[in-house]
Amino acid sequence: MTHRGSRVLHVGSLSRVEGEGALHVRMQEGRVTETRLQIYEPPRFFEAFLRGRAYTEPPDITARVCGICPVAYQMSACRAIEDACGAAVDGQLAELRRLLYCGEWIESQVLHIYLLHAPDFLGCDGAIDLARTHRAHVERGLRLKQTGNAVLELLGGRAIHPVNVRLGGFHRVPTRAELRPLAERLRRAMDDAWDTVRWVAGFDFPDAGCDNVLLALTESGRYAIDAGVPAVMPAPRTHGLPADSMRRLPVRTFPVPDFPDEVVEHQVPHSTALQATLRGERHLTGSLARYAINGRLLSPVAVEAARAAGLGDPLAGTVCRNPFRSILVRAVEALYAVEEALRIIEAYEPPPRPHIEVTPRAGTGHGATEAPRGLLYHRYVLDAEGTVTDARLVPPTAQNQAAIEEDLRRLVQDETDRGGGTDAELTALCERAIRNHDPCISCSTHFLDLTIHRS
């Protein structure tokens, strides 16, 4: 089909994403001339009202940024404040933090897989429709999510906005006896996690690729979740490769304190979230980036699951650059998180104290962890009394906006070049493309630049 003149695709309110946003695509004479992910959710002001607070408060305050990934905000805040104060958490306390983070990975990844993303592959309008036609699958997903919630409840005190986390560790740590029932539940969850991998492996995936720089944390000897240094994999085009290339490219790393120099935010008129570039290039963070950079560090069971999912062999350097197949990577990561949680529990010995002391001092601290949606960075400046004088949060969805908009441009252009696609079909494809990245729009919103003219 040949389209002349102007053609506009618009969705005023995106469905099955966390937060409020719209999409807008404009074509002129068969060429895509404009793509926008319009985030119009009101700014959240967290960076502003963190100023003047005591150094002990950011972990609890920032947990309220998101009800789906509060642990990511708590852990990044803890790491940044502890860095400013010269404190380091290790041993069993660090392992308990990783266990808490595994709980969030399970519940958040499973929520996206079953209730937000799977309906796109099964011809369903949403989770309720999916429950009518695929009841057993939805029940399995809810069991898995409840298992992740159980980890959060035991370690964090409650499933949403945990209250047991503090600087230096926890207010209270569990006994081995308290962890025993949780371990039994996780063992049962392994079967559900495996069935999830097999289920999503049977979906029909459109052909696609993403020619973005990839950014994720990496940690020596294990898959990065709650710690690591930022690692960058270049875009395929820099090596003369197609956007859907499955070849692992050389990775460079940089220290966490260099993050503000590497990742530069800027404001765009159509969004209450800042966009970002990495050394001036469009970049992507999240499951695809983690798997490309760290896939070889997955456990043997998770590597087996990746192969079973059709993702190739991460030990041989195979990566995935098809955003529609990100649901496969999330399923493998959920299985890995279940297995990793079991490993931590089985090796657990209660520490002598639930936390180490963190004494305030003047300084700047940086922290980064891997939220389910990607790398989350925090920076805090403290004065000598431990008062926060400046704060900066860089969430993954804000970083991914430009990559999502490029996805929209490429998909619509490719479909138009093939001569197909009604407005309704192209609009549905665009909505799917956005959901591939599981955007957490509420996390991404910032205050805008403000200019005051006084007369």
C-alpha positions, 0 to 999 in steps of 0.5 A, a space after each residue: 500500500 502506498 501512502 501519500 501526504 501526511 499520516 499520523 499514528 497516535 495513542 493518547 494513553 498507553 495500556 499495560 505499562 506502569 505510569 502515564 504516557 502516549 505515543 505519536 508517530 508522523 509520516 510524510 510521503 512514506 517516510 517516518 519523520 517524527 516519533 515521540 514517547 510522550 511522558 506526561 505524568 506529573 514530575 515527582 520532585 524526589 531530587 528536590 525534597 531529598 535536599 535538607 534531609 538526614 543522610 539516613 533517610 534516602 533509602 526509605 524516601 526513594 523506595 516510594 518512587 516505585 511500588 514495583 521496584 522499591 528495592 532497587 531504589 533502596 539499594 542504590 540509595 544505600 550504596 551511594 550514601 555508604 560510599 559518601 560515608 566511607 562504609 562498605 557492607 560485605 559478608 552475610 549482610 551483602 548476601 541478604 541484600 542480594 537475596 532481597 533484590 532477587 525477590 524483587 527481580 522475581 516479582 517484577 519480571 514475572 508481573 511483566 511477563 504474565 500480565 503486561 507482555 504475554 497478552 501481546 503474543 496471545 491475541 489478548 487485550 489484557 490480563 483479564 482476557 488472558 486469564 479467561 483463555 489461559 487460566 493455568 498459565 496466569 495462575 502459575 505466574 501469580 504463584 511465582 509473583 507471590 514467591 517473590 513477594 514472600 522474599 520481600 516480606 521476610 527480608 523487607 518487612 512488607 512486599 511493597 516499600 520495604 521498611 526493614 532496610 537501613 544504611 549498613 544493612 537491616 533493622 533485623 536479620 532473619 534466623 535460619 529457621 525463618 528462612 527454611 519455609 521460604 527455601 521450600 517455597 523457592 524450590 517449588 517455584 523452580 518448576 514454575 520458573 522452568 515452565 515459564 521459560 518453556 511457555 514463552 519460548 513457544 511464542 511467535 516473535 517478529 523479526 527486529 533488531 536494535 542498533 543501540 549501545 548497551 549499558 549494564 553493570 558487570 560483576 566479577 564471577 556472577 551475574 550483576 544484580 545489586 552491585 558492579 561497575 558499568 559496562 558498555 557494549 558498542 552498537 553493531 553498526 560500529 563494527 559493520 554489523 546489522 542491528 539484529 547481530 547476535 555477536 558479542 562485541 568487546 566491552 569497556 567498563 568505567 567506575 560508578 563515579 564517572 556515570 555523570 560524565 558518561 551518561 548526560 541527561 537533557 530535556 525534551 519538550 514532549 516529556 516530563 522525563 529527561 532523556 539521556 545519551 552515553 557519550 553522545 550516543 543512544 543507549 539501552 539498559 535493561 534485560 537485553 543489555 544485561 544478557 549481552 554483557 553478562 550472559 556468560 556469568 549465568 549459572 549452569 541452570 540458567 545457561 541451560 534455560 537460555 538455550 532451551 528458550 532459543 536464545 543461543 549459547 551465552 557461553 559462546 558469546 551469543 547475545 539477543 538484540 531483538 526487543 520482542 524476544 526480551 520476554 525470553 531473557 526476563 524469563 531466564 532472569 526470573 529463573 536465575 533469581 529463584 536459583 540464586 535466592 536458594 543458593 544464598 539461603 542454603 549458605 546463610 549464617 546469621 551475621 553477628 549484627 544486623 547492620 554496620 555503623 555508618 558515620 556521616 561525613 562531608 562528601 559525595 557518594 555514588 551508587 548503582 544497581 540493576 533494577 529489573 528495567 535496567 541500571 539505576 544510578 544515585 548520587 548524594 552530596 552530604 555536608 559534615 553533619 550528614 545532611 543531603 545538600 544535593 541528590 540525583 537519580 537517573 532511572 532506567 526508563 528515562 535512559 531508554 526513551 530515545 532507544 524506544 523512540 528509535 524502535 518505533 521509527 524503525 518498525 513503522 518504516 520497515 513495515 511501510 517499506 514493505 507496503 503493508 500495515 493499516 493505521 490500526 495495525 501499525 499503532 498496535 505494533 508501536 504499542 507492542 514495541 514500547 511494552 517490549 521494554 517494560 517502561 516504568 514511566 512513574 520512575 522516569 519523571 523529573 522536575 523540568 528546567 525552570 527559567 524565572 524572568 523578574 521585572 
